[in-house]
Amino acid sequence: MLRYDEPTLLDRLTLASPRARALFAALVAERTFGLYEYFAERSGQGDRDSLRAALDAAWEAIDGEPRELERLQEVAEDLVPEEDDDWVLESGYAQSAAAAVAYALRTRLTDNPQEAAWAARQLYDAADYAAQRRLEDLDLNEPGAEDALAHQPVVQAALAGVEADLDAALADPPPAEIPRLRDEARQGAEALVQLVRP
């Protein structure tokens, strides 16, 4: 069973190249983006196009010149739903997805491995949120509660995605391989959305 281990993830990202960190953060943000689309579809809220434009900029900046990344990071942050907004169940997914895009942009801007790790944490947090919805009667203070959440298919799928994205990024793929990796992350996003649907 896969477990979320941020210290080990951060250690691996610290040893990675700046390009690998940026690629990893973009991959996990792409894998999380489908949850924002799901939120927008279910609630009629949000701004899918603006968040997509911000994530596209993170992808373009991996091997190109960063353009407007600071402004787009602010756009992504502004799209994180607040507790006092018209909160719906899916708002929790949108929080993680928009934050993941912001962290992907910050990873490229700062080259800080922690920003990339925080992008991955958003994917895990979204899956954990979904698992808690599935196990509504679970007492989170009871022994074994953490294991029960970790065993949920949505959590295992998210963690497998983080592992796949990290391995792909650390392999330092040539630019020609990036579209294929991006498509794989999108497919992972679609599978994740199917796991969170009621």
C-alpha positions in Angstrom: 0.0 0.0 0.0 1.3 3.4 -1.0 1.7 6.1 1.7 2.1 9.8 1.4 5.7 10.6 2.5 6.5 14.2 2.0 10.0 14.2 3.6 11.2 11.5 1.2 9.5 13.3 -1.7 11.2 16.5 -0.7 14.6 14.8 -0.5 14.2 13.5 -4.0 13.1 16.8 -5.3 16.0 18.6 -3.6 18.4 16.4 -5.6 16.5 17.0 -8.9 17.3 19.6 -11.5 15.3 22.8 -11.7 13.7 21.5 -14.9 12.7 18.2 -13.3 11.1 20.1 -10.3 9.1 22.3 -12.7 8.0 19.3 -14.8 7.0 17.3 -11.7 4.9 20.2 -10.3 3.2 20.7 -13.7 2.4 17.0 -13.9 0.8 16.8 -10.5 -1.1 20.0 -11.2 -2.4 18.6 -14.5 -3.4 15.4 -12.6 -5.4 17.6 -10.1 -6.9 20.0 -12.7 -9.7 17.6 -13.6 -11.1 18.0 -10.1 -11.4 21.8 -10.8 -13.4 21.0 -13.9 -15.6 18.6 -11.9 -16.2 21.4 -9.4 -17.1 23.9 -12.1 -19.4 21.4 -13.8 -21.2 20.4 -10.6 -21.5 23.8 -9.1 -21.6 26.3 -12.0 -18.9 28.2 -10.1 -15.2 28.9 -10.8 -13.3 30.0 -13.9 -12.0 26.9 -15.7 -10.5 28.9 -18.6 -8.4 31.2 -16.4 -7.1 28.3 -14.4 -6.3 26.3 -17.6 -4.4 29.3 -19.0 -2.4 29.5 -15.8 -1.5 25.8 -15.9 -0.7 26.0 -19.6 1.8 28.8 -18.8 3.5 26.4 -16.2 3.9 23.8 -19.0 5.2 26.4 -21.5 7.8 27.6 -18.9 9.4 24.2 -18.4 11.5 24.5 -21.5 10.7 28.0 -22.5 10.8 31.5 -21.1 8.6 32.1 -18.1 6.0 34.7 -19.1 3.5 36.4 -16.7 4.0 33.6 -14.2 3.7 35.9 -11.2 0.4 37.4 -12.5 -0.9 33.9 -13.4 0.1 32.6 -9.9 -2.1 35.3 -8.4 -4.9 34.3 -10.8 -4.7 30.7 -9.6 -4.6 31.7 -6.0 -7.7 33.9 -6.5 -9.5 30.9 -7.9 -9.0 28.9 -4.6 -12.6 28.8 -3.1 -12.9 30.4 0.3 -14.9 28.9 3.2 -17.3 31.9 3.0 -17.9 31.5 -0.7 -20.9 29.5 -1.9 -19.4 26.4 -0.5 -20.4 23.0 -2.0 -18.9 19.6 -1.5 -16.8 19.9 -4.6 -15.3 23.2 -3.4 -12.8 21.1 -1.5 -11.5 19.6 -4.7 -11.3 23.0 -6.4 -9.2 24.3 -3.5 -6.6 21.7 -4.0 -6.7 22.0 -7.8 -6.2 25.7 -8.0 -3.6 25.6 -5.3 -1.7 22.9 -7.2 -1.5 25.2 -10.2 -0.3 28.1 -8.1 2.4 25.9 -6.6 3.4 24.7 -10.1 3.9 28.3 -11.2 5.8 29.1 -8.0 8.1 26.1 -8.5 9.2 27.5 -11.9 9.5 31.1 -10.5 11.5 30.2 -7.4 13.1 26.8 -8.1 12.2 25.8 -4.5 11.7 22.1 -4.2 9.2 22.7 -1.3 6.9 24.4 -3.8 6.9 21.3 -5.9 6.3 19.1 -2.9 3.3 21.3 -1.9 1.9 20.9 -5.4 2.0 17.1 -4.8 0.4 17.5 -1.4 -2.6 19.2 -3.1 -3.2 16.0 -5.1 -3.0 13.9 -1.9 -5.2 16.3 0.0 -7.9 16.1 -2.6 -7.8 12.3 -2.5 -7.9 12.3 1.3 -10.9 14.6 1.2 -12.6 12.3 -1.2 -11.8 9.3 1.0 -13.3 11.1 4.0 -16.5 11.7 2.1 -16.7 8.0 1.3 -16.1 7.0 4.9 -18.3 9.7 6.6 -18.9 7.5 9.7 -15.2 7.1 10.3 -13.9 8.6 13.5 -10.6 10.2 12.5 -9.4 9.9 16.1 -9.8 6.1 16.2 -6.9 3.8 15.8 -6.7 2.6 12.2 -8.6 5.6 10.8 -5.5 6.7 8.8 -5.1 3.2 7.4 -8.8 3.1 6.4 -8.4 6.3 4.5 -5.1 5.2 2.9 -6.7 2.0 1.6 -9.3 3.9 -0.4 -8.9 3.5 -4.1 -8.9 7.3 -4.7 -6.0 7.8 -2.3 -4.0 4.9 -3.8 -4.6 6.3 -7.3 -3.4 9.7 -6.3 -0.3 8.4 -4.7 0.5 6.2 -7.7 0.1 9.3 -9.8 2.6 11.2 -7.6 5.1 8.3 -7.9 4.7 8.1 -11.7 5.0 11.8 -12.1 8.2 11.9 -10.0 9.8 9.0 -11.8 8.9 10.6 -15.2 10.3 14.0 -14.2 13.5 12.6 -12.6 14.2 10.7 -15.9 14.8 14.1 -17.5 12.8 13.4 -20.6 13.5 15.4 -23.8 11.1 18.1 -24.8 9.5 15.9 -27.4 8.3 13.5 -24.6 6.5 16.2 -22.7 3.2 16.1 -24.6 3.0 12.3 -23.9 3.6 12.8 -20.2 1.0 15.6 -20.1 -1.5 13.3 -21.8 -0.8 10.6 -19.2 -1.4 13.1 -16.4 -4.7 14.1 -18.0 -5.8 10.5 -18.2 -4.9 10.2 -14.6 -7.0 13.2 -13.8 -10.0 11.7 -15.6 -9.6 8.4 -13.6 -9.4 10.4 -10.4 -12.6 12.3 -11.2 -14.4 9.0 -11.8 -13.3 7.9 -8.3 -14.6 11.0 -6.6 -18.0 11.0 -8.3 -20.8 9.8 -6.0 
